[in-house]
Amino acid sequence: DACVSGAGITATAGLTSSGVEAALNLPSALPAISEQGIVLLSLFAGIEGARRALDLLGIRPLRHLSVEIDRNAVRTVNSVYPDAILLDDIKELDEAVLDRHLAGVDPTFILVIGGSPCQDVSGLNAQRVGIGGERSSLFFEMVRVIKLLLKERWKVYSMTENVASMSNADRDIFSQTLGLIPHRACPSGFCQVRRPRYYWINWVVRSSPGVQVEAK
């Protein structure tokens, strides 16, 4: 996670009973999708956990833009989701690129999901420099892209994710920039993985059986 190179990998043998119940209730927690469908824009896409989540919910996007610079991750996405439009640098994702790849679709909304690099804000990094660091400051590129979409009058739902071990000061910068209060979540109640995270979500997330939701 907070290392200079490489990545953390977690695995679980299955969900707890609470996890199964929460998964079954997930569709009711999403914004309503009409017959027009949605567009998925994954920023810092990795191996496309966002698209996989939609798979599990039975949702196939009208169009899928996947933005990831790591070539190994890109090869994986290309293999599993050959319909994805692969873009390799969020800094080059400008108005012209968005217009070109969104031409011809009229979705209910665009779902923007991304977890910007955490190395500079992670509490596991003894040398962390905060949100102003070269890697973690890419968060502001995500905000820039969302503003571009809104400028073009697209309806946008977004979820931004990052480590819960960041300082309160960095958390507040995320919150003030997005205009959202984060939810703090850890999957340990649903599976055998402890991975606390903050999620800034711009739609209403309600409690459901087995899941108590409150902003932090």
C-alpha positions in Angstrom: 0.0 0.0 0.0 2.3 2.8 1.2 5.4 1.4 -0.4 7.3 3.1 -3.3 6.4 0.3 -5.7 4.3 -2.8 -5.6 0.9 -3.3 -4.1 -1.0 -4.9 -1.2 -3.2 -7.9 -2.0 -5.9 -9.3 0.3 -8.0 -12.3 -0.1 -10.8 -14.0 1.8 -12.4 -17.4 1.7 -15.9 -15.8 1.8 -18.4 -13.4 3.4 -19.8 -13.6 6.9 -23.5 -13.9 7.3 -23.7 -10.1 7.7 -21.6 -9.7 4.5 -24.1 -11.9 2.5 -27.0 -9.9 3.8 -25.3 -6.6 3.0 -24.5 -7.7 -0.5 -28.1 -8.7 -1.2 -29.2 -5.3 -0.1 -26.7 -3.3 -2.2 -28.9 -2.6 -5.2 -31.3 -0.7 -3.1 -28.5 1.6 -2.0 -27.6 2.8 -5.5 -29.1 5.7 -7.4 -32.0 4.7 -9.6 -31.0 3.7 -13.1 -33.5 4.2 -15.9 -33.5 2.2 -19.2 -31.0 4.7 -20.6 -28.3 3.1 -18.5 -25.1 4.6 -17.1 -21.5 5.4 -18.1 -18.7 4.2 -15.8 -15.6 6.4 -15.5 -13.0 4.6 -13.4 -10.1 6.9 -12.3 -7.0 5.2 -10.9 -8.8 2.1 -12.0 -6.3 -0.6 -11.0 -7.7 -3.9 -12.1 -11.2 -2.5 -12.2 -12.8 -3.3 -8.9 -15.5 -0.7 -9.8 -16.5 -2.6 -13.0 -16.5 -5.9 -11.1 -18.8 -4.4 -8.5 -21.2 -3.5 -11.3 -20.9 -7.1 -12.6 -22.0 -8.4 -9.3 -25.0 -6.1 -9.3 -26.0 -7.1 -12.8 -25.3 -3.7 -14.3 -23.5 -3.4 -17.6 -22.5 0.2 -18.4 -23.3 1.8 -21.7 -19.7 2.8 -21.9 -16.7 2.2 -19.7 -13.7 4.5 -19.5 -10.9 3.1 -17.5 -8.0 5.4 -16.6 -4.9 3.6 -15.3 -1.2 4.2 -15.9 0.2 0.9 -14.6 0.8 -1.4 -17.6 0.3 -4.6 -15.7 -3.1 -3.5 -14.4 -4.1 -2.3 -17.9 -3.3 -5.7 -19.4 -5.6 -7.3 -16.9 -8.4 -4.9 -17.6 -8.0 -5.4 -21.3 -8.2 -9.1 -20.9 -11.3 -9.2 -18.6 -13.2 -6.2 -20.1 -12.3 -5.9 -23.8 -15.1 -3.3 -24.2 -13.4 -0.8 -21.8 -11.9 2.3 -23.3 -8.4 2.4 -21.9 -6.8 5.8 -21.0 -3.5 5.9 -19.4 -3.0 9.3 -17.7 -5.5 11.3 -15.8 -3.6 14.5 -16.5 -4.4 14.1 -20.2 -8.1 13.5 -19.6 -9.4 16.9 -20.8 -12.6 18.2 -22.2 -11.8 17.1 -25.8 -11.0 13.5 -24.7 -14.2 13.2 -22.7 -16.3 14.6 -25.5 -14.8 12.1 -28.0 -15.4 9.1 -25.8 -18.8 10.1 -24.6 -20.2 10.9 -28.0 -23.3 9.0 -29.0 -24.5 8.0 -25.5 -27.2 9.6 -23.4 -26.9 7.9 -19.9 -29.0 8.5 -16.9 -25.8 9.5 -15.2 -22.1 9.1 -15.2 -20.7 7.1 -12.3 -17.2 8.3 -11.4 -15.3 6.1 -9.0 -11.7 6.5 -8.0 -9.1 6.0 -5.2 -6.2 8.4 -5.8 -2.7 7.3 -4.7 -2.5 7.0 -0.9 1.3 6.9 -0.4 1.8 10.5 0.6 -1.1 10.5 3.1 -1.0 7.0 4.5 -0.2 6.6 8.2 1.8 3.5 7.3 4.3 5.7 5.5 6.8 7.2 8.0 8.0 9.6 5.3 4.5 10.8 4.3 4.3 14.4 3.1 0.6 14.8 3.0 -1.9 15.6 0.3 0.6 18.0 -1.4 2.9 15.1 -2.3 3.5 14.3 -5.9 1.4 11.1 -5.9 -1.5 11.9 -3.5 -2.0 15.3 -5.0 -3.4 13.5 -8.1 -6.6 13.6 -6.0 -7.1 17.1 -7.4 -7.0 15.7 -10.9 -10.1 13.6 -10.1 -11.9 16.7 -8.9 -10.9 18.5 -12.1 -12.4 15.7 -14.2 -15.7 15.8 -12.2 -15.9 19.5 -12.7 -15.4 19.1 -16.5 -18.3 16.6 -16.6 -20.5 18.9 -14.7 -19.6 21.8 -16.9 -20.9 19.8 -19.9 -24.2 19.3 -17.9 -23.8 15.6 -17.3 -25.4 14.2 -14.2 -22.6 12.8 -12.1 -22.6 10.5 -9.1 -19.1 10.1 -7.6 -17.4 8.0 -5.0 -13.9 8.9 -3.9 -11.9 6.5 -1.7 -8.7 6.7 0.4 -7.0 5.4 3.5 -8.5 6.1 6.9 -5.0 6.4 8.4 -4.5 9.8 6.9 -4.2 12.8 9.2 -7.3 14.8 10.1 -5.8 17.8 8.2 -5.6 15.8 5.0 -9.1 14.3 5.5 -10.5 17.8 5.9 -8.8 18.9 2.7 -10.5 16.0 0.8 -13.8 16.9 2.5 -13.7 20.6 1.8 -12.5 20.1 -1.8 -15.4 17.7 -2.5 -17.9 19.4 -0.4 -18.8 16.1 1.3 -18.5 14.5 4.7 -16.8 11.0 4.4 -18.1 7.7 5.5 -15.6 5.5 7.4 -15.8 1.8 6.5 -13.9 -1.4 7.2 -14.9 -4.7 5.6 -13.9 -6.7 8.7 -17.6 -7.1 9.7 -18.3 -8.7 6.3 -15.2 -10.7 5.5 -11.8 -11.7 6.9 -10.1 -8.5 5.9 -9.3 -5.4 7.9 -8.9 -2.4 5.6 -10.4 0.8 7.0 -11.1 3.5 4.4 -12.8 6.8 3.9 -15.4 7.2 1.2 -16.7 10.5 0.0 -20.0 9.7 -1.8 -22.3 12.3 -3.4 -25.5 10.2 -3.2 -27.4 9.3 -0.1 -26.2 6.0 1.4 -28.8 4.6 3.8 -28.5 1.9 6.5 -29.7 -1.5 5.6 -30.1 -4.8 7.4 -26.7 -5.6 8.9 -25.2 -2.3 7.9 -25.3 0.9 10.0 -24.3 4.0 8.0 -23.2 7.2 9.5 -20.8 10.0 8.3 -17.6 10.8 10.1 
